[in-house]
Amino acid sequence: MHKTYNNERVDVDEVAFYNTSEWKMVRTAVLQRDFYMCQQCKAQGITTVANTVHHIVELKDDWDKRLDMTNLETVCTACHNKEHVKVKKGLGTSTQKQVYVVIGLPGSGKRTFIDLNKDEGRDIVIDIDKLISVMTDRPLHDRQHSAYDAVSMANDMADAIIDNIVLDKYNFKSVWIIRSAVTPSQASKLKTIGARFICMERDRFICERHVRDAGRTIAPNVFTQIEMNIEKVRGRVTVETFTAFQKIQK
């Protein structure tokens, strides 16, 4: 079972069970047995990397099967969503984690969009450009001096974070990753966990004016490079388009 259910579960025995060493050992054994491949996709002739271990017969239906490896299978996020969608009164809700990758030009309203849509207190926001700014102690998008090494370090951190998300090591509700570029490897990994890629829609001229009005200085070539990065992302994954003040349907 997916550990994010801990936030929704009311059965204390189940909550305790998913924190036991016995479960963690069996979970790892199942993933290795299935070669980290979704078994439901495999049955359809599709190869999908996966990291979630699913109880075929749920705990509430047969507690004795909780550690039975014949009752466990590796599934991907999409298949797990189909298995575990809770329908509440008048509202269908999925208990799954969600990863959002938000791209866009400086001044396009990425942070405004996230602040409008995130769940306060439960969601995590990872702003790679802000991380680089903190590391170099320089303004956002200032790529002078130590920025070269800082960009490399920040990208290494992003790779590690994405790998850990794929391996289900975190217990967030949703995570928002603000990026100006996504590598082919990162895009592939994020696709396997059902990440949604979102681009902020705002004319470059308006973005440049917004940046100037905010007292920030960003070289024109930075805007051009980010535009090129966005086109590369669009060539790798399906990208949804939103405006800064638009609510997202979850």
N, C-alpha and C positions, 0 to 999 in steps of 0.2 A: 504493500500500500504506500501511497505517496505521503510523506511526512507532513505536508501542509494540511492534511486533514486534522492535525492536532488542534488547529485553531477553531475547527467546527465541531469536533467530537465531544460528546458529553459522557461517554463511557470511560471512567477512569482506568479500568483494566486495560482497555485498548490503548489509551494514552501511555500507560506504563509499559505495555508490551513493546511498542515501537521504540522505546528507549533502552531495551535490554540488549546485552551483548549477544544473546542467542539469536535474536532477530537480525542483528547487524551481520552476524556470521553467515546465516542462511541467505540473507539478501545478497551478499557478495558472492556466495557460491552459485546462486541462481543466475546472476549477471554473467559470471564466468562460464557457466554451463551453456547459456544461450549466446555466448560471444558478443554480449552487449548489442544484440539485434532484436528488434521488435518481432515477436512471434506471430502476432496477428497480421502484420504486414507481410511477413515471410510466407504465411499461408496463402496470400494473394499473389505471390511471386514478386513481391517488392522488398528491396533491401533498405532498411531504415535503422540507423544507429539509435539506441535507446538506453535509458538508465533507470527506469522505474520498474519496480517489482510489484506485480499485481496479484491479489488473491482472487482466484477464479471463483471459488465459493467464499463469500465474504465472512468475516469474523462473526458478525452478528447471526449468521446462519449456521455456522459450525465452528465453534471455538477450537475444537480438537484438531482442526486442519491448519492452524495458524503457522506451524513450522513444517508442514508437509510439502516437500519440494514438488511433488506431483500436482499440488494445488497452486503452484506459483509459476508465473511466467513473466518474462521481460516484455514491456510494452513501451511504445513511444508516447509522447504527450498527446498527439492527436487521438490515438486509440484509447488512451487512458481517459481522455475527456469524454469519449463516447460511453465508456463503462461507468463513469462516476459523475453524472450530472444530477444535481439535486434540484428537484422542483419544489419550490416553496409556494405558499399561497399567493397566486397571482403573479409569481415571478420565478422564472427559471434561472438558476445560478450555478455556475461551475465553481468547484472548490480549487481548481488548478491555479498554479502560479502563472503570471503573465510577464513576458519580457517585451518592452517597447524600446526600439532604437529610433531616436529622434535626430534627424539631420536637417540642415538648413543654413542659410547664410547668416553671418553676424547681423543682429538686429531684426531677424525674421520672426522673433517671438517664441523661440523654443522653450525658454524657461517659463514664460507666461502660460503657454499651452500646458506644460507639465503641472504647474501650480494649480491650474484650473481643473485638471483631471485626476491628479494623484489622490490617494487615500492617505490623509494626514495621520502620521503615527505608525503606519504599517508599510508604506512604500519606501523604496530606496531610490535616490537619484544619484547617478554617477555622471559627472560632467568632466570629460577628459580635458577640454580646453582650460577649465578652471583649475584642474589638478596641475597642469603644466604651468599655469600662471603662479600658483602657490609655490611650486618647486623652484621656479626661477626668480620669484619675488618681483615679477614684471607684469605689466598690464596684459589683459587678455589678447591673444593673437599676436603678441610681440615675440617674434622668433629670432631675436638677436642673441649674440654671445652664447650663454649656456643652454639656449633653447634646443639645440640639436640633440644633445644628450638627454635633456628632459623629455623631449618628444619620444625618443626611443624607450626611455624608462616607462613613460606613461602607457605606451603601446604594449610593453611587456606586461604591465599591470592589467591592462584591458584583456590581454590574451589569457592571463591566469584567472581573472574573474569569470570570463566566458567559459573557460574549461570547467571551473568549479560549479557554475550554474548548470552546465550540461551534466555534470556528475551529481547534481542534486545535493550540494553541500550546504545550501543556505535555506533559511526558513522565512523568506519574505512573502508578501502577498503579490506585489508587483515591483519590478525594477525598471527604471527609466534610464537608458544609456544615451547621453548626448554626445554625438560624434560628428566630425566633419569628414571622416573617411572610414570605410569598413573594408578590410582585406577579404580576398576570396575565401580564405580559411575561416575567418570569423563569420562571414555570411553563411557558409555551409553549416557551421556548428549551430549558429542561431536559428537557422531554418529547421534543424532537426528537433528543436524544442518548441517550435511554433511561435517564434518571436514575430512581432509585428513591426514593420519598418514604416516610419512616418516622416514625411518631408513637409516642412513649413512652406506654405505658399505666400510669398510676398515679393514684389518686384525689386530687383537689385537696387534701382535708384532710391526707392523708399527705404530699403535697408541701410544704404550708405548714409542717407540723410538722418535716419534714426540714430545711427552710431555717432555721427557728428554732433547731433543735438544732445547726446548723452555725455559729450566731452571726451569721447574716445577717438583715438587715431589708429586706423587700420589701413595698410597700404592696399591700393587697388589690385595688385597681383595676388593678395591673399583671397580676395573675393573671387577672382578668376580661378585660382587653384581649387577653392571649395566648390565652385560650380562644376569643375571637371570631376572632382571626387563624387559629387552627387550623381552625375551622369553615369559614373562607373558603378555606383551602388544600384542604380535603376537597371543596369544591364545584368546584374547578378541576382536580384531578388525582386519580388513584387513590392512596390512602394505605394503606400496610401498618401493622399495629399490632404492637409488640413490647414486652416488658418489659426492664428494664435488664440483667438477667443472662441474656438469651436469645441464643443463637447464631443468626446469620443464615445462610441457605442461599444460597451465591453461585453 
